[in-house]
């Protein structure tokens, strides 16, 4: 078998015929080298949102499995149209849907996780075709039902296929030329990174950077697949996401990320006794609600305050859940705030450099930005702030650490 190149193109890269022609030009490059190519495509830009809006017209609370059947058609349209165009250009190719490989997932409709991919079948198809145009975002569960992998799931599809085929590199094509030190739309001084470690990219993705879906980075790290993030519309090299090295460790901070999709919940006057935290967070976990930052204040007269954050979309469900547990938890008041955001500084070099927190806090103080909550890891410092200060905080921290 010849060398296999895996390329993924996002919604903005396939939004119309002109863009798809540029995608075809990118596919031609490895073909000219005699390589086999797997092209993973997303739905056209805006198509998934259109389908979601359509579902709401028919059902206020659409069934999750039927939603997956509906929204997965966006990718089916993309791969069929692209395969038609490629065949007209004399390229030996075919479109392949998730269930035809198959990409087997669990049954968590709307956010399914990949369990296995039939790599032998893929290799067999590549013996017959030079290009396989694979529908991203799609899987199939043990019940034979179509599943989807969550927004941005085509990234995960591509990396998982690359891992299954033991490809050394997965190329992720998008409308930006790579991974930047922060959002260039907010900070004019943002610069493109040549390389970034898996761990840094995981933190940046989880902190709100939209370049790669977080699960695709997890897959890449687990199976040691290097990911090349680059622009569909430019030949310039992008950013390589790979194993960390000594050069990366020498840099104190690699980037600044932010996440405006935050909401704060505070339980005031919770009875401070063993098991109370479990009583709060177990029901939240059972509802598949993701909790991010958690702070518990020191106990006073047998009571304490517990504050945590969830996504804004999950706030109403979380408040309803907490109201139903008031008698069991025994809190005095339930408070919430949607007007918050999270700003983070990230870098593997933070493991070996002290003083990052002090520098960040001084910078925020000098701009009169109040910090509501703090969380840390080996390579990350995150601060919850009022969302009106988000852009100022990003620019300030970027200037301090990245310059």
RAGIMO-V89673 format. One record per residue. N is the residue number from 0. OMEGA is omega in degrees with one decimal (999 if undefined). Layout:
BEGIN
n,omega
N,OMEGA
N,OMEGA
END
This chain:
BEGIN
n,omega
0,177.0
1,176.7
2,-178.9
3,177.1
4,177.9
5,178.5
6,176.4
7,-179.9
8,-177.2
9,-173.9
10,179.3
11,179.7
12,-178.3
13,-171.1
14,178.4
15,-175.7
16,-179.1
17,179.3
18,179.5
19,175.8
20,176.3
21,174.8
22,-179.8
23,176.6
24,178.5
25,178.5
26,-177.2
27,-175.9
28,178.1
29,176.6
30,179.9
31,177.7
32,-179.5
33,-179.4
34,167.4
35,-174.5
36,168.8
37,-179.3
38,178.7
39,-175.7
40,170.6
41,170.9
42,176.3
43,-178.2
44,178.3
45,-175.0
46,179.9
47,177.4
48,178.3
49,-179.1
50,177.5
51,178.1
52,178.3
53,-178.9
54,-177.7
55,176.9
56,-178.8
57,-175.5
58,177.5
59,179.1
60,-174.9
61,174.9
62,-173.3
63,-178.8
64,178.5
65,175.7
66,178.9
67,176.7
68,-178.2
69,-171.6
70,178.7
71,-179.6
72,178.7
73,178.6
74,178.8
75,177.3
76,-177.1
77,-174.6
78,179.2
79,-179.7
80,-178.9
81,179.8
82,176.4
83,-178.1
84,-178.8
85,178.8
86,177.2
87,178.9
88,176.3
89,-179.8
90,-179.4
91,-174.3
92,173.4
93,174.1
94,-178.7
95,176.8
96,-175.0
97,-177.1
98,-177.4
99,-178.5
100,-8.0
101,167.6
102,-174.6
103,-179.4
104,171.0
105,-174.3
106,177.0
107,-174.2
108,-178.7
109,179.4
110,-176.1
111,177.8
112,-179.3
113,177.5
114,179.3
115,175.1
116,-179.7
117,-177.0
118,-179.8
119,179.6
120,176.8
121,179.5
122,178.4
123,178.2
124,179.9
125,175.0
126,-179.4
127,-175.9
128,176.3
129,-179.0
130,170.6
131,-179.9
132,-170.9
133,175.6
134,176.2
135,169.4
136,-171.0
137,170.2
138,174.8
139,-177.0
140,-176.3
141,177.9
142,-179.6
143,-179.5
144,177.1
145,175.4
146,172.1
147,-168.5
148,-179.0
149,-178.5
150,-175.1
151,-174.2
152,177.8
153,173.9
154,-179.6
155,177.0
156,-175.8
157,-178.9
158,179.4
159,176.4
160,178.2
161,179.0
162,-179.1
163,-179.1
164,-179.9
165,175.3
166,-179.0
167,-173.5
168,171.9
169,-178.8
170,178.0
171,-179.2
172,-177.9
173,-178.3
174,174.6
175,-173.8
176,178.8
177,178.3
178,-177.5
179,179.6
180,169.7
181,-177.5
182,-178.9
183,177.9
184,179.7
185,-173.5
186,-177.8
187,-178.3
188,179.4
189,179.4
190,-179.0
191,176.7
192,175.5
193,-178.9
194,175.5
195,-177.8
196,176.3
197,-175.8
198,177.7
199,-179.7
200,175.6
201,-179.8
202,-179.4
203,178.0
204,-179.4
205,180.0
206,175.0
207,177.5
208,-171.1
209,-174.6
210,-179.5
211,172.7
212,-173.2
213,-177.6
214,176.2
215,178.4
216,176.4
217,178.3
218,-178.0
219,179.6
220,-177.2
221,-175.3
222,175.9
223,175.5
224,175.4
225,-179.2
226,178.6
227,178.7
228,-175.2
229,-177.1
230,173.9
231,-168.4
232,178.6
233,179.0
234,-176.0
235,177.7
236,179.8
237,-179.9
238,176.6
239,174.3
240,-169.9
241,177.0
242,179.2
243,178.0
244,-175.2
245,178.2
246,178.4
247,-177.9
248,-179.1
249,-179.8
250,-175.3
251,-179.0
252,-179.5
253,-176.9
254,177.5
255,-178.9
256,177.0
257,-178.5
258,178.9
259,-179.5
260,-176.2
261,172.6
262,-176.1
263,178.5
264,178.1
265,171.7
266,-176.0
267,174.6
268,177.3
269,175.7
270,-175.1
271,179.2
272,-179.1
273,175.7
274,-177.5
275,178.7
276,177.5
277,179.5
278,179.5
279,-167.7
280,175.9
281,177.3
282,177.9
283,178.9
284,-179.7
285,177.7
286,179.2
287,177.2
288,-178.7
289,175.7
290,-177.5
291,-176.5
292,178.5
293,175.6
294,173.6
295,-179.3
296,175.8
297,-178.3
298,175.9
299,-178.1
300,174.1
301,178.5
302,-178.8
303,173.7
304,177.6
305,-179.8
306,177.7
307,-179.9
308,174.0
309,174.6
310,-178.9
311,179.6
312,-178.0
313,-174.1
314,-177.1
315,179.4
316,179.7
317,179.6
318,177.8
319,179.0
320,-179.1
321,177.9
322,178.9
323,-178.2
324,-174.2
325,-178.4
326,-178.6
327,-176.5
328,176.9
329,177.6
330,-177.7
331,-178.7
332,179.0
333,-177.7
334,176.9
335,-179.3
336,176.9
337,-173.5
338,179.4
339,174.6
340,-176.9
341,177.5
342,-173.6
343,168.4
344,-169.4
345,175.6
346,178.6
347,178.6
348,178.6
349,177.4
350,-172.9
351,179.9
352,178.1
353,172.7
354,-179.3
355,-179.3
356,-179.0
357,179.0
358,-178.6
359,-178.0
360,178.2
361,-179.8
362,178.8
363,178.1
364,-177.6
365,177.6
366,178.0
367,178.0
368,-179.0
369,178.9
370,-176.4
371,180.0
372,-179.9
373,169.8
374,-177.1
375,166.8
376,178.3
377,-172.6
378,-176.7
379,169.2
380,-178.6
381,178.0
382,173.3
383,-177.1
384,172.3
385,-171.4
386,178.7
387,179.6
388,-172.9
389,-175.6
390,177.3
391,-180.0
392,180.0
393,-179.6
394,-179.1
395,-178.7
396,177.7
397,179.3
398,-178.2
399,-170.0
400,-174.8
401,175.5
402,999
END
